[in-house]
């Protein structure tokens, strides 16, 4: 690793690690397409302060290079904004050289650090929101607790005078930027990675984030720069990412419908494409995206789901349950905690209760209203290889926004598609206002199938 010290502003320096080869993070849970960085910072005022370190695999390089930049004995304070090992990985190695240096962190961070590295008698100084630390030259550090953003121990540190918010995991991206700053980065890639980061890491805690943003606003701290722990430093118009977070955390939706499916013999795939075609034909202005979960990165899917006002998830059934990737998708929904599902409804039609139970429970825990479709008139023996299963699935997709209503009851159009090769079902989640049941199930045709209606045009 080359010399690390690079100026951020005045006497503040970046001393982190840019990892161009990184492909996965949090084990294999998070995909990394454009590299990443572990950002640590060195403040050299009258007092010298180290803010965070780097990931465990880079600990020896970090400490060796830090020694080339400064005498480690001159570090007056260490600030640990978050104890996770991608931020504290070099701390243990560093403290072997300067064991008495005070460490400023939250009470939960003490538990985290001692849990990972053992109780070694480090000089912890526990801080809370509003606590300050003088660093000389008329400047202070102000600490702001950020619990569950995204760990219980998380906090941010604000530096007066230079007006820099060291935000830790908030406002970051897994994106390698050699030039460090947002105005030097590819804006399209950076903004996409920022949304992906939010959707997959912070979105489950959106209500907490909304309250914390309000709390920070009430502190009336001028922010000239936001220095996160991953990705680009927000130097130009730094509050743009704060505004994006506020918007994303408030049940963010675009005019988009996302359809996710898995398939064994392509039957469910045909249904998914039929739904997409129908939604698109009825609402040409609506963006419709279709993903096969077995072939698409799950983090990208979650980003698209966060943007959607309606989601349809389909799967074939096997062994009285879901196809394996379908269960994985259910867990993604649970982890994502998509906002405003509580004002929506979920439909699953034509299945035995046990086949839907695992996925349905996810929504029941959040009190989303759930309805089973009617079974009358569903084809019984016409499907090839599936004639013994009369309870074949149909799908209801319903979308409601301020300017549009969409109701699709798809048995008569979609059923023949999946009778060919596999028994399937779709679960549809509406992120918006509820419908009256009578608006969904219309009078039946003489064939016994419900009439498919589209009572609106975009």
C-alpha positions as CSV (number, residue, x, y, z in Angstrom):
1,X,0.0,0.0,0.0
2,X,1.4,3.4,-0.9
3,X,1.6,6.4,1.4
4,X,-1.9,6.9,2.7
5,X,-2.1,10.5,3.9
6,X,-4.2,12.7,1.6
7,X,-5.7,16.0,2.4
8,X,-9.4,16.3,2.9
9,X,-9.6,19.9,4.2
10,X,-7.1,22.0,6.1
11,X,-5.6,19.8,8.8
12,X,-7.9,16.8,8.1
13,X,-6.5,13.9,6.1
14,X,-7.8,10.7,4.6
15,X,-5.7,7.7,5.7
16,X,-7.9,4.8,4.6
17,X,-7.7,1.9,2.1
18,X,-9.1,1.7,-1.4
19,X,-10.0,-1.9,-2.3
20,X,-10.4,-2.2,-6.0
21,X,-10.6,-6.0,-5.9
22,X,-13.4,-6.3,-3.4
23,X,-16.4,-8.3,-4.8
24,X,-18.5,-9.1,-1.8
25,X,-19.1,-7.6,1.6
26,X,-20.7,-8.8,4.8
27,X,-19.6,-12.2,3.8
28,X,-21.2,-12.9,0.5
29,X,-24.4,-11.0,1.4
30,X,-23.6,-7.7,-0.4
31,X,-22.3,-7.6,-3.9
32,X,-19.6,-5.1,-4.8
33,X,-19.3,-4.1,-8.5
34,X,-17.1,-1.1,-8.4
35,X,-14.7,-1.7,-5.6
36,X,-15.0,0.0,-2.2
37,X,-13.0,1.8,0.4
38,X,-12.6,1.8,4.1
39,X,-12.2,5.5,5.0
40,X,-10.3,6.5,8.1
41,X,-9.3,10.1,9.0
42,X,-6.5,11.9,10.8
43,X,-7.0,15.3,12.3
44,X,-3.9,17.3,13.2
45,X,-4.8,20.3,15.1
46,X,-3.2,21.1,18.5
47,X,-4.4,17.6,19.3
48,X,-4.0,14.7,16.9
49,X,-7.1,12.6,16.5
50,X,-7.6,9.3,14.6
51,X,-11.1,8.6,13.5
52,X,-11.7,4.9,12.8
53,X,-9.3,2.4,11.1
54,X,-9.7,-0.2,8.3
55,X,-10.8,-3.7,7.8
56,X,-9.1,-6.5,9.6
57,X,-7.2,-8.0,6.5
58,X,-5.4,-4.6,6.0
59,X,-4.5,-4.0,9.6
60,X,-0.8,-4.4,9.4
61,X,-0.4,-2.3,6.2
62,X,-2.6,0.4,7.9
63,X,-0.4,0.6,11.0
64,X,2.9,0.4,9.1
65,X,1.8,3.2,6.8
66,X,0.4,5.3,9.6
67,X,3.8,5.1,11.3
68,X,5.4,6.5,8.2
69,X,3.1,9.5,8.4
70,X,3.3,10.3,12.1
71,X,4.8,9.2,15.4
72,X,2.1,7.0,16.8
73,X,2.8,8.3,20.3
74,X,1.6,11.7,19.1
75,X,-2.0,10.4,18.6
76,X,-3.9,12.1,21.5
77,X,-7.3,10.5,20.9
78,X,-8.9,7.7,18.9
79,X,-12.6,8.0,17.9
80,X,-14.4,4.7,17.1
81,X,-17.6,5.6,15.4
82,X,-18.6,2.0,15.0
83,X,-17.1,-1.3,16.2
84,X,-17.7,-3.5,13.2
85,X,-14.4,-5.0,11.9
86,X,-14.3,-3.1,8.6
87,X,-13.9,0.1,10.8
88,X,-12.0,-1.2,13.8
89,X,-10.0,-4.0,12.2
90,X,-6.6,-2.3,12.8
91,X,-7.4,-1.0,16.3
92,X,-6.1,-4.1,18.2
93,X,-2.8,-3.9,16.3
94,X,-2.5,-0.2,16.8
95,X,-3.3,-0.4,20.6
96,X,-0.5,-2.8,21.1
97,X,1.8,0.1,20.2
98,X,-0.1,2.9,22.1
99,X,-2.1,1.0,24.7
100,X,-2.9,4.1,26.9
101,X,-4.5,6.3,24.2
102,X,-8.1,7.3,25.0
103,X,-10.8,5.8,22.8
104,X,-14.0,7.8,22.4
105,X,-17.0,5.7,21.5
106,X,-20.5,4.8,22.7
107,X,-21.3,2.4,25.5
108,X,-22.4,-0.2,23.0
109,X,-19.2,0.2,21.1
110,X,-17.2,-0.7,24.2
111,X,-19.2,-4.0,24.4
112,X,-18.6,-4.6,20.7
113,X,-14.9,-3.9,20.8
114,X,-14.3,-6.0,24.0
115,X,-16.4,-8.8,22.5
116,X,-14.3,-8.9,19.4
117,X,-10.8,-8.2,20.8
118,X,-11.1,-9.1,24.4
119,X,-11.0,-7.0,27.6
120,X,-7.6,-5.5,27.5
121,X,-8.0,-2.5,29.8
122,X,-8.2,0.0,27.0
123,X,-8.9,3.6,28.1
124,X,-12.5,3.9,26.9
125,X,-14.2,7.3,27.2
126,X,-18.0,6.7,26.7
127,X,-19.8,9.6,24.9
128,X,-23.4,10.5,24.2
129,X,-25.2,12.8,21.8
130,X,-24.0,16.4,22.4
131,X,-20.8,15.5,24.2
132,X,-17.8,17.5,23.0
133,X,-14.0,17.1,22.8
134,X,-11.6,20.1,22.4
135,X,-8.9,19.5,19.8
136,X,-7.3,22.9,19.9
137,X,-7.2,25.9,17.5
138,X,-10.8,26.8,18.6
139,X,-12.2,23.5,17.2
140,X,-14.2,20.8,18.8
141,X,-15.6,17.3,18.0
142,X,-19.3,16.9,18.7
143,X,-20.6,13.3,19.1
144,X,-24.0,12.2,17.8
145,X,-25.3,8.7,18.6
146,X,-26.7,6.9,15.6
147,X,-28.1,3.6,17.1
148,X,-29.2,1.0,14.6
149,X,-27.7,3.0,11.7
150,X,-26.8,0.3,11.2
151,X,-25.6,-1.2,14.4
152,X,-26.5,-0.5,18.1
153,X,-23.1,1.1,18.7
154,X,-23.0,3.5,15.7
155,X,-22.3,7.2,16.1
156,X,-21.2,10.1,14.0
157,X,-18.6,12.8,14.8
158,X,-18.9,16.4,13.8
159,X,-15.9,18.7,13.6
160,X,-16.5,22.4,14.2
161,X,-14.6,25.0,12.3
162,X,-14.1,22.9,9.2
163,X,-17.8,21.8,9.5
164,X,-17.1,18.2,8.6
165,X,-19.6,15.4,9.5
166,X,-17.8,12.0,9.9
167,X,-20.9,10.0,9.3
168,X,-19.6,6.4,9.5
169,X,-21.9,4.0,7.6
170,X,-24.5,6.7,6.9
171,X,-24.3,8.4,3.5
172,X,-21.7,6.0,2.1
173,X,-21.5,3.7,-0.9
174,X,-19.4,0.6,-1.7
175,X,-17.6,2.4,-4.5
176,X,-13.9,2.9,-5.0
177,X,-13.0,6.5,-5.9
178,X,-9.3,7.1,-6.2
179,X,-9.8,10.9,-6.2
180,X,-11.8,10.6,-3.0
181,X,-14.5,13.2,-3.6
182,X,-18.0,13.1,-5.0
183,X,-17.3,15.8,-7.6
184,X,-14.5,13.6,-9.0
185,X,-16.6,10.5,-9.2
186,X,-18.9,9.2,-11.9
187,X,-22.2,10.7,-10.6
188,X,-24.4,8.0,-12.2
189,X,-22.5,5.1,-10.6
190,X,-22.1,6.9,-7.3
191,X,-25.8,7.7,-6.9
192,X,-26.8,4.2,-8.0
193,X,-24.4,2.7,-5.4
194,X,-25.6,5.1,-2.7
195,X,-29.2,4.0,-3.3
196,X,-28.2,0.3,-3.4
197,X,-26.3,0.8,-0.1
198,X,-29.4,2.5,1.5
199,X,-31.8,-0.1,0.2
200,X,-29.8,-3.1,1.4
201,X,-28.2,-1.8,4.6
202,X,-30.1,1.1,6.0
203,X,-33.7,0.8,4.7
204,X,-34.8,-1.6,7.5
205,X,-34.1,1.2,9.9
206,X,-35.7,4.0,7.9
207,X,-38.0,5.2,10.7
208,X,-35.0,5.6,13.0
209,X,-33.1,7.4,10.2
210,X,-35.9,9.9,9.7
211,X,-35.9,10.7,13.4
212,X,-32.1,11.0,13.5
213,X,-32.0,13.3,10.5
214,X,-34.5,15.6,12.3
215,X,-32.4,15.4,15.4
216,X,-29.2,16.4,13.5
217,X,-31.1,19.2,11.8
218,X,-32.2,20.5,15.2
219,X,-28.5,20.8,16.3
220,X,-28.1,23.5,13.7
221,X,-24.7,22.3,12.6
222,X,-23.5,23.8,9.3
223,X,-22.2,21.0,7.1
224,X,-19.6,21.8,4.5
225,X,-18.5,18.2,4.0
226,X,-19.7,14.7,4.8
227,X,-17.0,12.1,5.2
228,X,-18.5,8.6,5.3
229,X,-16.7,5.3,6.1
230,X,-17.2,3.9,2.6
231,X,-17.0,5.5,-0.8
232,X,-16.8,9.1,-1.9
233,X,-16.5,12.0,0.4
234,X,-19.3,14.5,-0.2
235,X,-17.5,17.7,-0.8
236,X,-19.6,19.4,-3.5
237,X,-23.2,20.1,-2.3
238,X,-22.8,17.6,0.6
239,X,-26.4,17.9,1.8
240,X,-27.7,16.4,-1.4
241,X,-27.1,13.0,0.0
242,X,-28.9,14.0,3.2
243,X,-31.9,15.1,1.2
244,X,-31.8,11.8,-0.8
245,X,-31.8,9.8,2.5
246,X,-34.8,11.8,3.8
247,X,-36.7,11.0,0.6
248,X,-35.7,7.4,0.5
249,X,-36.6,6.9,4.1
250,X,-40.1,8.3,3.6
251,X,-41.6,5.2,1.8
252,X,-39.9,6.2,-1.4
253,X,-41.6,5.1,-4.6
254,X,-41.2,5.8,-8.3
255,X,-43.7,5.0,-11.0
256,X,-42.5,1.4,-11.2
257,X,-43.8,-2.1,-10.8
258,X,-41.2,-4.9,-10.1
259,X,-41.9,-8.5,-10.9
260,X,-39.6,-11.1,-9.4
261,X,-39.9,-14.9,-10.0
262,X,-38.2,-18.2,-10.0
263,X,-39.1,-21.1,-12.3
264,X,-38.5,-24.8,-12.8
265,X,-39.9,-25.4,-16.3
266,X,-40.5,-21.8,-17.5
267,X,-44.2,-21.7,-16.6
268,X,-43.8,-19.1,-13.9
269,X,-41.5,-17.1,-16.2
270,X,-44.3,-16.9,-18.8
271,X,-46.7,-15.7,-16.1
272,X,-44.2,-13.0,-15.0
273,X,-43.8,-11.8,-18.6
274,X,-47.5,-11.8,-19.2
275,X,-48.1,-9.7,-16.1
276,X,-45.4,-7.3,-17.2
277,X,-46.9,-7.0,-20.7
278,X,-50.3,-6.3,-19.3
279,X,-49.2,-3.7,-16.8
280,X,-47.1,-1.9,-19.5
281,X,-49.9,-1.9,-22.0
282,X,-52.4,-0.5,-19.5
283,X,-50.0,2.1,-18.1
284,X,-47.3,3.0,-20.7
285,X,-45.8,5.6,-18.3
286,X,-45.1,3.0,-15.7
287,X,-41.7,1.4,-15.6
288,X,-42.0,-2.4,-15.4
289,X,-39.0,-4.5,-14.5
290,X,-38.9,-8.3,-14.4
291,X,-36.1,-10.3,-12.6
292,X,-35.4,-14.0,-12.3
293,X,-34.0,-14.2,-8.8
294,X,-31.8,-17.2,-9.6
295,X,-30.0,-15.1,-12.3
296,X,-30.1,-11.6,-10.8
297,X,-28.1,-10.2,-8.0
298,X,-30.4,-10.0,-4.9
299,X,-29.0,-6.6,-3.8
300,X,-30.0,-5.1,-7.2
301,X,-33.4,-6.6,-6.8
302,X,-33.9,-5.1,-3.4
303,X,-32.9,-1.7,-4.8
304,X,-35.6,-2.0,-7.5
305,X,-38.1,-3.2,-4.9
306,X,-37.4,-0.1,-2.8
307,X,-38.3,2.0,-5.8
308,X,-41.5,0.2,-6.6
309,X,-45.1,1.0,-5.8
310,X,-46.1,-2.6,-6.4
311,X,-44.2,-5.8,-6.3
312,X,-45.3,-9.2,-7.6
313,X,-43.3,-12.3,-6.5
314,X,-43.9,-15.6,-8.2
315,X,-42.7,-19.2,-7.7
316,X,-43.5,-22.7,-8.7
317,X,-44.3,-25.0,-5.8
318,X,-42.4,-28.2,-4.9
319,X,-42.9,-30.6,-2.0
320,X,-45.9,-28.6,-0.7
321,X,-43.7,-25.6,-0.4
322,X,-41.9,-22.9,-2.3
323,X,-39.1,-23.3,-4.8
324,X,-35.8,-22.8,-2.9
325,X,-34.9,-19.3,-4.3
326,X,-38.5,-18.2,-3.6
327,X,-37.9,-18.7,0.1
328,X,-34.7,-16.6,-0.2
329,X,-36.8,-13.9,-1.7
330,X,-39.2,-14.1,1.2
331,X,-36.4,-13.5,3.6
332,X,-35.2,-10.5,1.5
333,X,-38.7,-9.0,1.9
334,X,-38.5,-9.6,5.6
335,X,-35.0,-8.1,5.9
336,X,-35.9,-5.1,3.7
337,X,-39.0,-4.1,5.8
338,X,-40.4,-2.2,2.8
339,X,-42.1,0.9,4.1
340,X,-45.9,1.4,3.9
341,X,-46.6,-2.2,3.3
342,X,-49.0,-1.8,6.2
343,X,-51.3,0.3,4.0
344,X,-51.3,-2.3,1.3
345,X,-52.7,-5.8,0.7
346,X,-51.3,-9.1,-0.2
347,X,-53.1,-11.6,-2.4
348,X,-52.3,-15.3,-3.0
349,X,-54.7,-17.4,-5.0
350,X,-55.5,-21.0,-5.6
351,X,-53.0,-22.6,-3.2
352,X,-53.2,-24.9,-0.2
353,X,-52.6,-22.9,3.0
354,X,-49.4,-24.8,3.9
355,X,-47.9,-23.8,0.6
356,X,-48.2,-20.1,1.3
357,X,-47.8,-20.1,5.1
358,X,-44.1,-19.3,5.3
359,X,-44.3,-16.3,3.1
360,X,-47.6,-15.1,4.4
361,X,-46.4,-15.0,8.0
362,X,-43.8,-12.4,7.0
363,X,-46.6,-10.0,6.2
364,X,-48.9,-11.1,9.0
365,X,-46.2,-10.1,11.5
366,X,-46.5,-6.6,10.1
367,X,-50.3,-6.8,10.0
368,X,-50.6,-6.5,6.2
369,X,-54.1,-7.5,5.2
370,X,-54.0,-10.9,3.4
371,X,-56.7,-12.4,1.2
372,X,-57.0,-15.8,-0.5
373,X,-58.4,-15.9,-4.0
374,X,-61.6,-17.7,-4.8
375,X,-61.2,-21.3,-6.0
376,X,-64.4,-21.7,-7.9
377,X,-64.0,-22.3,-11.6
378,X,-60.3,-22.8,-11.6
379,X,-59.3,-25.2,-14.2
380,X,-58.8,-28.8,-12.9
381,X,-57.9,-31.3,-15.5
382,X,-56.9,-29.1,-18.5
383,X,-53.3,-28.6,-17.5
384,X,-50.8,-31.1,-18.9
385,X,-49.2,-33.0,-16.0
386,X,-51.0,-31.0,-13.4
387,X,-54.6,-32.2,-13.8
388,X,-54.6,-33.7,-10.3
389,X,-54.1,-30.3,-8.8
390,X,-57.3,-28.2,-9.2
391,X,-56.1,-25.4,-6.9
392,X,-53.9,-23.7,-9.5
393,X,-52.7,-20.2,-8.9
394,X,-54.0,-17.0,-10.4
395,X,-52.6,-13.6,-9.7
396,X,-54.0,-10.3,-8.7
397,X,-51.9,-7.2,-9.2
398,X,-53.3,-4.0,-7.8
399,X,-51.7,-0.6,-7.8
400,X,-52.9,2.6,-6.5
401,X,-51.2,6.0,-6.5
402,X,-52.4,9.5,-6.5
403,X,-53.2,9.5,-10.2
404,X,-53.8,5.9,-11.2
405,X,-55.7,2.8,-10.3
406,X,-54.8,-0.6,-11.8
407,X,-56.7,-3.8,-11.0
408,X,-55.8,-7.1,-12.8
409,X,-57.6,-10.3,-12.1
410,X,-55.7,-12.7,-14.3
411,X,-57.1,-16.2,-14.2
412,X,-58.6,-16.2,-17.7
413,X,-55.5,-14.7,-19.3
414,X,-52.7,-16.1,-17.2
415,X,-53.8,-19.5,-16.1
416,X,-53.3,-21.3,-19.4
417,X,-49.7,-20.2,-19.3
418,X,-48.7,-21.9,-16.1
419,X,-50.9,-25.0,-16.6
420,X,-48.5,-26.1,-19.2
421,X,-45.4,-26.9,-17.2
422,X,-45.6,-26.1,-13.4
423,X,-47.9,-25.3,-10.6
424,X,-47.1,-21.7,-9.6
425,X,-48.3,-18.9,-7.4
426,X,-47.7,-15.1,-7.1
427,X,-47.8,-12.9,-4.1
428,X,-48.5,-9.3,-4.8
429,X,-47.6,-6.5,-2.4
430,X,-49.2,-3.0,-2.8
431,X,-47.3,-0.1,-1.3
432,X,-50.2,2.3,-1.0
433,X,-53.9,2.6,-0.2
434,X,-56.0,-0.5,0.3
435,X,-58.8,-1.6,-2.0
436,X,-62.2,-2.7,-1.1
437,X,-62.6,-6.4,-1.7
438,X,-65.5,-5.8,-4.0
439,X,-63.3,-3.7,-6.3
440,X,-61.1,-6.7,-6.8
441,X,-63.4,-9.6,-7.4
442,X,-65.8,-8.8,-10.2
443,X,-68.8,-10.8,-11.5
444,X,-67.8,-14.0,-13.2
445,X,-68.1,-15.0,-16.8
446,X,-70.1,-18.0,-17.9
447,X,-66.9,-20.0,-17.9
448,X,-66.6,-19.5,-14.2
449,X,-63.5,-17.3,-14.5
450,X,-63.5,-13.8,-13.1
451,X,-63.7,-11.0,-15.6
452,X,-60.4,-9.3,-16.2
453,X,-60.9,-5.5,-15.9
454,X,-58.7,-2.5,-16.4
455,X,-61.0,0.4,-15.4
456,X,-58.5,3.1,-16.0
457,X,-55.9,4.4,-18.5
458,X,-52.7,6.2,-17.5
